[in-house]
Amino acid sequence: MNDDAQQTDRRDFLQHSILGAAGAGLAIASATNVTVGAETEQPQESAFPTDGDITNKVDVLVIGGGTAGAIAAIQAGRAGAKTLLLERNSQLGGTATTGGVAFPGLFDAWGKQVIAGIGWELVRDSVELDGGTLPDFSKVPQRHWHNQVHVNQFLYALLAEEKCEAAGVQIAYYEFPQAVTQTAQGWQVDCVGFGTQRRVLCKQIIDCTGGAEVVGLLKLPRLREQERQPGSMLFQLGKANNPGRAQLHALYVHGADSTNSRTVTAANLTGRQAILKKVRNGKSRLMHMQPETGFRESDRIVGETMITVNDYTSGRLFDDAVCHAFYPVDLHTKSGVRPKPLKAGTVPTIPLRALIPKNSRNIIVAGRSVCSDRLANSGLRVQASCMGMGQAAGAAAALAAKNGTTPLKVPLTEIHSLLREHGAIIPGEA
Ligand SMILES: Cc1cc2nc3c(=O)[nH]c(=O)nc-3n(C[C@H](O)[C@H](O)[C@H](O)COP(=O)(O)OP(=O)(O)OC[C@H]3O[C@@H](n4cnc5c(N)ncnc54)[C@H](O)[C@@H]3O)c2cc1C
């Protein structure tokens, strides 16, 4: 049991009604729906705590240890915040590891690096430990994907874990939140894993679940497409998997939906059946298969501001920009994908306000669920941008916890200065 585990009577904590879930009036492209989560009854009083249950009191709780979340947690931990990282799967990295999309990009644009910091450190260290090769960012590639970095997904997961531990981040695998309640000090988050329950009392939440699941639990509005981009199941037929050197094969899983365990189960069954069919038809040996479908598109938050495709393609420098993003507009459909490269010299930015759910306090989001319209999201959902957002969210949350305020109230200069100290590139300064 953690040193700080303590039994706490839930009556000690003020329970406030959850923040205004208004916002449904927002004008969004016609195929985008705004949802405020399924109507559920108030969580039932459970017999908590019982043997094996614990309570943690932390500054920052990061939920989702994927591409953005692992970086957010390392940043918060390195900034001195007591940090707990909750991940429902068995390893860190999310889509980069469990999904098998082990080719993060893009860290560079137009001949120079535009995203660095903790995400880049993790990618670079993975490649170096694996004896691999890093792209030369001083050269503008013919095709955008030439500068994606091939990482060994297994080493990446191991190093992410090591860096979390070195930063003092406590990791809790196989757990996810069930109920989130606002308190006078921040939040009470009741989580379950198999055979255990955990109550987390924290000042700040960082939602890095990919689908803004904590925002959904709070019944704050989210954006949802009627038809989402296909997911993909990654595998290898005929020859051995060569991690860090070659990409896996991928097949589209149409209708893939990361919303809940039932929809993820359905996507996995569909993807695996298709792979089985390929094995039978091709008479090739199945040499590798990822355990879970990779999801390109999930729910996105309704934030304090929205990144539109015009902001994205014009490279708008937001006045509260915290990191860059760089990738073509890249919308996958039933008939495939035709990436639309950005115009020469364009480097989009991500504002802090797009990471903050509208009308909320003490919660910040990072990763592909950033507030953006569908086309902007198709470009800025890639891994380097998610890592940049994760680091920015980790810095903002750690400072907010330290200053006893909410991320939006932390002076931007303080966030920039902390990010700079941890190797990040600040838009407008590069
Ligand atoms: C097939 C495919 C190809 C792609 N190609 C590229 C590419 O070439 N280059 C590139 O850079 N990007 C690519 N992307 C995009 C990129 O990989 C993802 O958009 C990005 O990794 C998303 O990062 P994230 O942190 O938002 O989510 P994720 O990395 O998916 O992390 C979310 C994490 O949260 C966890 N989680 C979810 N819900 C809960 C919960 N309730 N409680 C606890 N934990 C939870 C999940 O288990 C996961 O670990 C691709 C994506 C796909 C699917």
The ligand as an SDF file (V2000), in Angstrom:
LIG
                    3D

 53 58  0  0  0  0  0  0  0  0999 V2000
   -4.1830    3.2350  -37.1080 C   0  0  0  0  0  0  0  0  0  0  0  0
   -3.6590    4.5590  -36.6690 C   0  0  0  0  0  0  0  0  0  0  0  0
   -2.6070    5.1380  -37.3840 C   0  0  0  0  0  0  0  0  0  0  0  0
   -2.0730    6.3350  -36.9530 C   0  0  0  0  0  0  0  0  0  0  0  0
   -0.9670    6.8490  -37.6180 N   0  0  0  0  0  0  0  0  0  0  0  0
   -0.2380    7.8230  -37.0090 C   0  0  0  0  0  0  0  0  0  0  0  0
    1.0450    8.1880  -37.5060 C   0  0  0  0  0  0  0  0  0  0  0  0
    1.4750    7.7020  -38.5460 O   0  0  0  0  0  0  0  0  0  0  0  0
    1.7740    9.0830  -36.7960 N   0  0  0  0  0  0  0  0  0  0  0  0
    1.2990    9.6540  -35.6510 C   0  0  0  0  0  0  0  0  0  0  0  0
    2.0210   10.4140  -35.0180 O   0  0  0  0  0  0  0  0  0  0  0  0
    0.0670    9.3910  -35.2000 N   0  0  0  0  0  0  0  0  0  0  0  0
   -0.7050    8.4670  -35.8280 C   0  0  0  0  0  0  0  0  0  0  0  0
   -1.9490    8.1360  -35.3490 N   0  0  0  0  0  0  0  0  0  0  0  0
   -2.6090    8.9880  -34.3290 C   0  0  0  0  0  0  0  0  0  0  0  0
   -2.0780    8.8290  -32.9390 C   0  0  0  0  0  0  0  0  0  0  0  0
   -1.4640    7.5790  -32.7520 O   0  0  0  0  0  0  0  0  0  0  0  0
   -3.1870    9.0110  -31.8860 C   0  0  0  0  0  0  0  0  0  0  0  0
   -4.0980   10.0260  -32.2530 O   0  0  0  0  0  0  0  0  0  0  0  0
   -2.5460    9.4020  -30.5620 C   0  0  0  0  0  0  0  0  0  0  0  0
   -1.6410    8.3750  -30.1920 O   0  0  0  0  0  0  0  0  0  0  0  0
   -3.6140    9.6100  -29.4980 C   0  0  0  0  0  0  0  0  0  0  0  0
   -2.9870    9.8630  -28.2660 O   0  0  0  0  0  0  0  0  0  0  0  0
   -3.8690   10.0510  -26.9550 P   0  0  0  0  0  0  0  0  0  0  0  0
   -2.9070   10.2530  -25.8460 O   0  0  0  0  0  0  0  0  0  0  0  0
   -4.9140   11.0590  -27.2000 O   0  0  0  0  0  0  0  0  0  0  0  0
   -4.6400    8.6600  -26.7750 O   0  0  0  0  0  0  0  0  0  0  0  0
   -4.0530    7.2150  -26.5330 P   0  0  0  0  0  0  0  0  0  0  0  0
   -2.6150    7.1020  -26.9120 O   0  0  0  0  0  0  0  0  0  0  0  0
   -5.0030    6.2930  -27.2180 O   0  0  0  0  0  0  0  0  0  0  0  0
   -4.1370    7.0440  -24.9580 O   0  0  0  0  0  0  0  0  0  0  0  0
   -5.3280    6.9310  -24.2340 C   0  0  0  0  0  0  0  0  0  0  0  0
   -5.0270    6.0640  -23.0310 C   0  0  0  0  0  0  0  0  0  0  0  0
   -6.0610    6.1910  -22.0760 O   0  0  0  0  0  0  0  0  0  0  0  0
   -6.3910    4.9090  -21.5910 C   0  0  0  0  0  0  0  0  0  0  0  0
   -7.7740    5.0180  -21.1330 N   0  0  0  0  0  0  0  0  0  0  0  0
   -8.8750    5.2490  -21.8880 C   0  0  0  0  0  0  0  0  0  0  0  0
   -9.9520    5.3550  -21.1180 N   0  0  0  0  0  0  0  0  0  0  0  0
   -9.5250    5.1840  -19.8340 C   0  0  0  0  0  0  0  0  0  0  0  0
  -10.1910    5.1930  -18.5920 C   0  0  0  0  0  0  0  0  0  0  0  0
  -11.5070    5.4090  -18.5040 N   0  0  0  0  0  0  0  0  0  0  0  0
   -9.4540    4.9840  -17.4710 N   0  0  0  0  0  0  0  0  0  0  0  0
   -8.1170    4.7570  -17.5430 C   0  0  0  0  0  0  0  0  0  0  0  0
   -7.4430    4.7300  -18.7120 N   0  0  0  0  0  0  0  0  0  0  0  0
   -8.1450    4.9640  -19.8440 C   0  0  0  0  0  0  0  0  0  0  0  0
   -6.1880    3.9750  -22.7660 C   0  0  0  0  0  0  0  0  0  0  0  0
   -6.0150    2.6540  -22.3510 O   0  0  0  0  0  0  0  0  0  0  0  0
   -4.9170    4.5930  -23.3740 C   0  0  0  0  0  0  0  0  0  0  0  0
   -3.7520    4.0610  -22.7990 O   0  0  0  0  0  0  0  0  0  0  0  0
   -2.5840    6.9860  -35.8000 C   0  0  0  0  0  0  0  0  0  0  0  0
   -3.6590    6.4230  -35.1100 C   0  0  0  0  0  0  0  0  0  0  0  0
   -4.1890    5.2180  -35.5320 C   0  0  0  0  0  0  0  0  0  0  0  0
   -5.2940    4.6100  -34.7490 C   0  0  0  0  0  0  0  0  0  0  0  0
  1  2  1  0
  2  3  1  0
  2 52  2  0
  3  4  2  0
  4  5  1  0
  4 50  1  0
  5  6  2  0
  6  7  1  0
  6 13  1  0
  7  8  2  0
  7  9  1  0
  9 10  1  0
 10 11  2  0
 10 12  1  0
 12 13  2  0
 13 14  1  0
 14 15  1  0
 14 50  1  0
 15 16  1  0
 16 17  1  0
 16 18  1  0
 18 19  1  0
 18 20  1  0
 20 21  1  0
 20 22  1  0
 22 23  1  0
 23 24  1  0
 24 25  2  0
 24 26  1  0
 24 27  1  0
 27 28  1  0
 28 29  2  0
 28 30  1  0
 28 31  1  0
 31 32  1  0
 32 33  1  0
 33 34  1  0
 33 48  1  0
 34 35  1  0
 35 36  1  0
 35 46  1  0
 36 37  1  0
 36 45  1  0
 37 38  2  0
 38 39  1  0
 39 40  1  0
 39 45  2  0
 40 41  1  0
 40 42  2  0
 42 43  1  0
 43 44  2  0
 44 45  1  0
 46 47  1  0
 46 48  1  0
 48 49  1  0
 50 51  2  0
 51 52  1  0
 52 53  1  0
M  END
$$$$
